[in-house]
Amino acid sequence: MKIILASNNEGKLRELKALCAREPQLRSLQLLSARDVNLPQVVEDADTFQGNAVKKALAAAKATGLIALADDSGLEVDALGGRPGVHSARYAADASGKSTDEENIAKLLQELANIADRKARFRCVVAIATPQGQVWTAEGTCEGEITTQPLGQGGFGYDPIFLVAGLDKTMAELAEDEKNQLSHRARAFAKALPILKELVRAKQQLEMDSDT
């Protein structure tokens, strides 16, 4: 059975594959990325993570005829009123509307240079959609604070400057299995897995019934 993750981000695809591999009912799933099926890019213009995730999941499901997962996630810094939030991926965007992870990190660290309160959290909302237009969502968060400089070589995005609460490590310093237990995306995906399992079970039952 094929499902689509409406993203070209290889890091997200690896995380989802690792989570599914732990679940006997989901190990046989073939996870496809947006690039694998040439999905058109969806404009993420909603003002919430949930709005963007739902929009992407519905578009992918309708375009492919497959069950689709999509997420929207970002970093919320208390001292900045929750910024960068839904604009996390393009926080330091130039006229083209794009920015690199390094540029985003540099801008955020500059804004926090003289601020003592560096509490922050990663937030993720995962949406699951069917080609028929049904939608479910799940949310996960990971609390922490922003460091003064990047640390670690793993992960992506703001991981090198996010010190995970309760650990003396940034997200970029965690081993992959640690991140797959603690990250906001892992927590959101974990909450979404029961929904995905039920959809897979229902589809398999329908196929069995049609064969008899």
N, C-alpha and C positions, 0 to 999 in steps of 0.2 A: 504494500500500500504506500502510495506517495502522498506526502504533504509538503506544503511550501512555506518556507520562512521568508517573509517579504522583506529581505534585506540582502545587501551585498557584503555585509560586514562578516569577514571570515571568523573573527573572534566570537561573535554571537552564535554563528553556526556551530563552532567547536563546542561552545558551552551547552547548547541545546542537544547536540549529539551525545555529549558525555552524560547529561541527565537522562536522556532516553535509554542509553545503554544500561543504566541501572535498573530499568523497569522491564521485567520479562515480557509484558504485553506490548511494549513499544520497541523492542530491539529489532524487529523486522521492518520497521518503518524506513522508507527511503526519504531522507530529508533533502529537499532541493532549495537552492537559493534563488533570489530574484534573477541573478545572472544566468542561472541554468535554464530558465524558461523565458528569458528576455522580457521580463516585466517592465512596463513603462514606469518611469519614476513618478511617484505621487508627491504633490506639493504638501509639505507638512505645515499647514497654516492655522491649525487649531491652537487655542490658547491653553490647552491642557495636554498632559501626556496621554490621558485616556482618549481624548478626541483624535489625536494623531494616530495612535495605535489602532483604534477602530477603523479609521479611514483607510489605513494601509491594508489591514487584514481583509476588509470587505472588497477592496479593489482587486487584491490578489486572488481571492477566492472566486470572484466573478470572472476574472480574466482567464483563469486556468481550469476552473471546474473542480478544483481540489480544496480540501480543508486547508485553511491558511492561518499561519501565526504571524503576528507582527508585534513589535514592541516600540515604545518610545520611552526614553529614559534620559536622565540628566542629573546634573549636580545642583543642589540647592544650598547656598551659603547664607546663614542666618543674618550676618552683618550686612549683607548686600540685599536684604529684602527678598531672599529666595532666588536671586540671580546666580548663575546664568539660566537655570530652569530649562524651559522648552527650547531655549536658544543655545544650549550647551555646545552642540556640534559646530555651530557657526558663530560663536561668541565674538571672535575677533575678525569677523568677515570683512573682506574688502568689497570693492564695487562689484565684483563677480558673484558675491554672495557666498563665497567659500573661505574657509580658513583651515589651517593644519592644527593637529593636536598641540604642537609646540607653540604655535601662535596663541591658541586659546589659553594654554597654561601660563604663558608669559603675561598676557593681559590680566588674568585673574590674580596672579601673584603681585603684579604692580598695584592693582586696586586694594589689595590687602596688606600692602607694605607697612602701613602705620596703624594697623588695626589688631588689637589684642585678641578679641573674640573671633576665633577661627572655626567655630562649630559649623558642621555641614553634614549633609547626607546625600547619598545617591538614592534616587527614586526611579522605579521602573514600573510601567504598566504593560502587561501582555494582553493582547486581544486574540481570540480565536474566532474565526468566521467560517461559515459553510457557504457553498455556492448558492444556497437558498436564502441567504441573508440573515441567518441566525448568528448572534454574537454573544460571546462571554468574555469577561475581563478578570484579571487578577493583578494585584499590586504587591510589590516588595520594596523594602527600604533597607539601607545599611547606614548606620550612624558613624560619624567620625569627625575629623577636623583636617584643616588644610595645613600642610607643611610649608616651610619657607623656601624649600627647593625640591626639585624632583629627586626621587629615590627609587631604585629598582628598574629592571629592564623588561618586566613582563607586562601583560595587559595592554590596554590601549586607552585613548581618551585622557581623562584626568587621573587615571589610576596612579601615576607616579607621585602625585601630590596629595593623595587622600590617605590619611592615616586612619586605619580601621579602629574603631572604638574597642578597647580591651586588649588590643594587640600593639606591640611595638614595631609594626610593619605597615608600609603603605600597601595599597591594593596591588601595586606592581611588583611587590616583593613576595607575594604569596605564591605558593605552589599552585598548579592548576586545580588539583583536587581540593585544596583549601578554598580557593576562590569559588569553586563550584558549590560550596556549601554556604559561604558567607555573603556573596555578592547580592546586591539588590536584584539583579537580573535572575540569578539562580533562585532566589526566594520567590520571585514572581512566577518564574517558569515552574517551580515546584508546586505552587498553588494551582497552576493551570494544568498540571499533568493529570489529575483526576478527571477533568473535563475532557482532555484529549483521549484518555483511556476509554471513557464512555462512548465517545464518538467513533473510535476505532472499533470497539466491541459491537456497536450498533451497525456499522458498515459491514463488518465481517458476518454478522448474523443475517443481514439482508442479502449478502452474496450467497450464503449457504442456503437460505430459503429459496432463492431464485434458481439454484441448481437442483433442487429437489422437485 
